[in-house]
């Protein structure tokens, strides 16, 4: 019966990955997926209705990210265990997640049986589990992107659109699009959020935005 199983809420904006994980978890007799959401806001709203034991969350999502989602779920339902399952191997992201109340941080490269094992562990009360995280001391790879691509990536990090990036760097929007495409390819990222996360993983985005030149800073609010 459902009451005898570990109730799981999936929060991930990648529908295919979410469906695949749900199908894998359905094979386990002691686990049951009781709800799915494609963003943090929707996931938080599902908590009172679904009453999950474990919430599996992606750190990088459109809108509210996984860290803020974790904080809100913990405030709403302190007994819910948080398992962060993400593509980011960043030690900084792992630390932020644990600080936000996550019991575990796993990268999406882990095997299915590892995910299942960690679900059971966090449900049992284990904490600070990290699998697949790149050590903080891993050397950066500054030569991976060109100087212009680094400028574009840093502005992507600040949330600028292609048009805004073009205005700030004095280049055409179509040129920015070409740079963004190259960045996604070189960083093996499927979208802008993934490229930014990968940039942190590789040490390309360690610079404080306040220390950047005027061209990299957001425009002051009128």
C-alpha positions in Angstrom: 0.0 0.0 0.0 1.0 3.6 -0.6 1.0 4.3 3.1 3.8 1.8 3.6 6.1 3.2 1.0 8.4 6.2 0.8 6.4 9.0 -0.8 8.4 11.0 -3.4 7.8 14.4 -5.0 9.8 15.2 -8.2 10.6 18.8 -9.0 12.5 19.2 -12.3 11.9 21.4 -15.3 13.2 18.7 -17.7 10.1 16.7 -18.5 11.9 13.8 -20.1 14.3 13.4 -17.3 11.5 13.6 -14.7 9.5 11.0 -16.5 12.5 8.7 -16.8 13.2 9.0 -13.1 9.6 8.4 -12.2 9.6 5.2 -14.3 12.7 3.9 -12.7 11.4 4.6 -9.2 8.2 2.8 -10.0 10.2 -0.4 -10.2 11.0 -0.2 -6.5 8.4 -1.7 -4.2 9.1 0.5 -1.3 9.0 3.8 -3.3 6.1 5.7 -4.8 6.1 9.0 -6.7 3.1 11.0 -5.4 3.6 14.2 -7.3 5.6 15.9 -10.1 6.2 19.6 -10.8 8.1 21.4 -13.6 9.2 24.4 -11.4 9.9 25.3 -7.8 6.7 27.4 -7.2 4.5 24.5 -8.4 6.5 22.0 -6.3 6.1 24.0 -3.1 2.3 24.1 -3.7 2.2 20.3 -4.1 3.8 19.6 -0.7 0.6 20.0 1.5 -1.5 18.0 -1.0 1.0 15.2 -1.7 2.7 15.0 1.8 5.9 13.6 0.5 8.6 12.0 2.6 11.3 13.0 0.1 11.5 15.8 -2.4 13.9 15.3 -5.3 14.8 18.7 -6.8 17.0 20.0 -9.6 19.1 23.0 -8.5 18.9 24.7 -11.8 15.4 25.5 -12.9 13.5 28.2 -14.7 12.2 30.7 -12.2 12.8 29.8 -8.6 16.0 27.6 -8.3 16.4 24.4 -6.3 18.1 26.1 -3.3 15.2 28.5 -2.8 12.7 25.8 -3.4 14.4 23.7 -0.7 14.3 26.5 1.8 10.6 27.1 1.2 9.7 23.4 1.5 11.7 23.1 4.7 9.8 26.1 6.2 6.5 24.7 5.1 7.2 21.0 6.0 10.4 20.6 8.1 10.0 16.8 8.1 10.3 16.5 4.3 13.8 15.3 3.3 15.4 17.1 0.4 17.5 15.2 -2.2 19.1 17.6 -4.8 19.6 15.7 -8.1 21.3 17.9 -10.7 23.8 18.2 -13.5 26.0 20.6 -11.6 29.1 19.0 -10.1 30.0 22.3 -8.3 31.2 21.9 -4.7 29.8 25.4 -4.1 26.3 24.4 -5.4 26.5 21.3 -3.1 27.4 23.4 -0.1 24.6 25.9 -0.8 22.1 23.0 -1.1 23.2 21.4 2.1 23.0 24.8 3.9 19.5 25.2 2.5 18.4 22.0 4.2 19.1 19.3 1.6 20.1 16.0 3.1 21.8 14.9 -0.1 23.3 16.2 -3.3 23.8 13.9 -6.3 24.8 14.6 -9.8 22.7 13.1 -12.7 25.6 10.9 -13.7 25.0 8.6 -10.7 23.6 5.1 -11.3 20.0 4.3 -10.7 20.8 2.1 -7.7 22.7 4.9 -6.1 19.7 7.2 -6.3 17.5 4.6 -4.8 20.0 3.9 -2.0 20.3 7.6 -1.2 16.5 8.0 -1.1 16.3 5.3 1.5 19.2 6.8 3.5 17.8 10.4 3.6 14.4 9.0 4.5 16.1 7.2 7.4 17.7 10.4 8.6 21.1 10.5 7.0 22.5 13.9 6.1 25.2 15.7 4.1 25.5 13.0 1.5 27.4 14.1 -1.6 28.0 12.0 -4.7 29.6 13.1 -8.0 30.7 16.5 -6.7 33.8 18.0 -8.1 36.4 18.9 -5.4 36.6 22.6 -4.7 40.3 22.5 -5.4 39.9 21.3 -9.0 41.8 23.6 -11.3 39.9 26.0 -13.6 40.1 25.7 -17.3 40.3 29.4 -18.4 41.4 28.5 -22.0 38.1 26.6 -22.7 36.3 29.7 -23.9 37.6 32.8 -25.8 37.8 36.1 -24.0 34.7 37.3 -25.8 32.8 34.1 -24.9 33.8 34.6 -21.3 32.3 38.1 -21.4 29.1 36.7 -22.9 28.9 33.9 -20.3 29.4 36.4 -17.4 26.6 38.6 -18.8 24.4 35.4 -19.2 25.1 34.8 -15.5 23.6 38.2 -14.7 20.4 37.3 -16.6 21.0 39.5 -19.6 19.2 38.7 -22.9 21.0 38.4 -26.2 19.9 41.9 -27.1 21.1 43.4 -23.8 24.4 41.6 -24.1 24.8 43.0 -27.6 24.2 46.5 -26.3 26.6 46.2 -23.4 29.4 44.7 -25.6 28.7 46.8 -28.7 28.1 43.8 -30.9 25.1 42.7 -33.0 22.5 40.4 -31.5 23.1 37.8 -34.1 26.8 37.8 -33.1 25.8 37.2 -29.5 23.6 34.3 -30.6 26.6 32.8 -32.3 28.7 33.2 -29.1 25.9 31.6 -27.0 25.7 28.6 -29.3 29.5 28.2 -29.1 29.4 28.4 -25.3 26.7 25.8 -25.1 28.7 23.5 -27.3 32.0 23.9 -25.6 30.5 23.6 -22.1 28.3 20.6 -23.2 25.2 22.5 -21.9 21.6 22.2 -23.2 20.5 25.7 -22.1 21.8 29.0 -20.7 21.2 27.9 -17.0 23.2 24.8 -17.7 26.1 26.8 -19.3 26.2 29.1 -16.2 26.3 26.1 -13.9 29.0 24.5 -15.9 30.9 27.8 -15.9 31.0 27.7 -12.1 32.0 24.0 -12.2 35.0 24.9 -14.3 36.0 28.0 -12.3 35.1 30.3 -15.2 32.7 32.4 -13.1 34.6 33.0 -9.9 34.8 36.7 -10.6 32.6 38.9 -8.4 30.3 40.9 -10.7 31.0 44.0 -8.6 34.7 43.8 -9.7 33.8 43.7 -13.4 34.1 46.6 -15.7 31.2 48.9 -16.4 30.3 47.0 -19.6 29.6 43.9 -17.4 27.4 45.5 -14.7 23.6 45.6 -14.9 22.3 49.0 -15.9 21.2 51.1 -12.9 17.5 51.2 -12.3 16.0 54.5 -13.4 
